[in-house]
């Protein structure tokens, strides 16, 4: 295994003579972040304290993104945006407090935990709404332009697999118990 890492590092190096630089906007954002009270207070702390703080911030930042991800189709551009939106913030924060690259594993794990918490909380919220008999406007009414909740063939159809799972619909047909949600 130890012989593979140098090969990978060699393969990922830029060609000779090419020097990569951070874009000015990233440098400015990182400099602004470095002047904040949070970063100034974290920088002198021990590495375990920094890792816990950055991991918790990453987890908290990813909870609302997990909620958003739950309303997107898997592997769509919106899904990728929801999964990766916090990455630049966490990376700049980690670099601003002078954490080693090995700490990325903890921030990635914390981000995954935050995404999972957010998506499961949203599933539970939608399941509770379905049990009450109310519909969530963000999952049904906003997706369909007509008042009865369906589209004509010329308008196209939005498909929300989460709403159908919660309503107990099969993708191939309608469920008689909840006609307002199934199509």
N, C-alpha and C positions, 0 to 999 in steps of 0.2 A: 504494500500500500504506500510506503514512503517514497517509492520511485515514481508513483503516478502524479503526485502533487507538483513536483517541479516541471513535469511535462505539460500539465494543464496551465501552470503559470506562464511557461514559455509560449504556449499557443495563444494566450490571451494578451500578450504584450503587443503594443502598436509597432508598426514597421520602424526601422531605423530612421532617425531624422525627424520623426513625427512626434511633436510634443503636444499632449492633450492638456487643455486648460478648462477650468470651470467657466461657464458663462457668467458675465458680469452680474446678471440678475440673481444668480444663485449665490455669488460671493456677497452681494449686498444684503440678501435675505439672511444669510448665515451671520454676517456682521451685526445686523439688527437683533437677531436672536441672541447673540453672545452678550449684548448689552442689557438683557432683561435680568430682573432680580432672581428669577428661578435659576438661570444658568450660572449667575454669579455665586449663588449660594450652593449649587451642586458641585461646581468645579473643584473646590478644595476637599470634598468628601472622599471617603474611601471608595474603592471600586465596587464592593458589594452594595453600598448605599446608593451609588449612582445607578447601578444595574437595576435595583429594585424600583427606584424612582422612575427611570425611563421606561421600564417594562410596564409599570402601572399607568403611566401617561399613555403609552401605546395601546394598552388594553382599553382604557376609557375612551380614547379617540376612535377606536374601532367599533365600539358598541353601536352608535348610530349608523355607522357604515354597514354593519351586519343587518340592521333593520332595513336599510335601503336595498341591500343585496337580496333580501328575501322577496322583494317585489320585482326582481329582474329575471329574465330568462338566462339560464346558465350559459356561460361562455359568450354572451352578447357583449357589445362594447360597454353597456351600462354596468354589467356584472364585473368586467375587468376594472372599470373606474371605481366601483364600490369596494372591490377587494384591495386595490392599490392606492387609493386616495391619500391615506395617511403615511405612506412610505417616505415621501420627501420630508415631511415634518419630522418624523422620527429619526431619519438619517441625519438631518441638520442638527437636531437636538443632541443626538449621540455624538456627533463630531464636535459640537460646541462645548460639551463637557469633558472632552478628551478621553473618550472611552475607546478601548481597543476594538479591532474588527471582530474579535472572537465573541464580543458581547452581542453581536447581531443575532446569534442563535436565540438568546433570551428575549430580545425584542420581537423577533419573528414569532416565537412561541406565544408571547403575550398578545400579539396582534391577532393570532389565530383564535386564542381564547376569547378575546373581545368580540371578534366577528361571530363566533359561536353563541356567545351570550346574547348578542343583539338579535341574531336570526331566530333563536329559540324563543326569546321573549316575544318577538313579533308573531311567531306561529301560535303561541299560547294566547296572545291578545286577539288574534283573528279567530281562533277556535272559540274563545269565550263570546265574541260578537256573533258568530254563527249559532252558538247554542242559545243565545238570547233571541235569535230571530231577526236581529238587525244586520244590515249590511254596511260595510265600510266603504265610504265614498271613494277612497283612493284605490280600491281594488276593483270596483265594478262600475260605478256610475261615471267616473272620470274617463274611463277607457272607451266607453261606447257613446257615440254622439247622439243617438236617438233616445227619446224619453223612455222607451220600453226596455232599454238595456241590451238591444241587439243592433247589429249593423246590417246594411244591405250588402249584397255581394260586390257592388261597385265601390263601397267604402272600405272594404277589407275588414278583417277581424283581428282584434287584439286577443291574445290568449294569455291568461294568467293561471298557470298550473296550480299555484298555491290556493287560489280561491276555489278551484274545482276540487282539490284534495280535501279542503275543509268542508265543503258542501257535500262531499260524498259522491260526486259525479264521476262517471267513467268517461274518459276522453272520447269514446266512440258514440255515446248516446246521452240522452237527457235522463235526469232523475226526477221522478214524479213528486218526491217529497219537497223539493225546493226548486220550483220552476223559474223563479226570478234569477237564480244564479247559473243554472245549467242551460246549455244551448243545444 
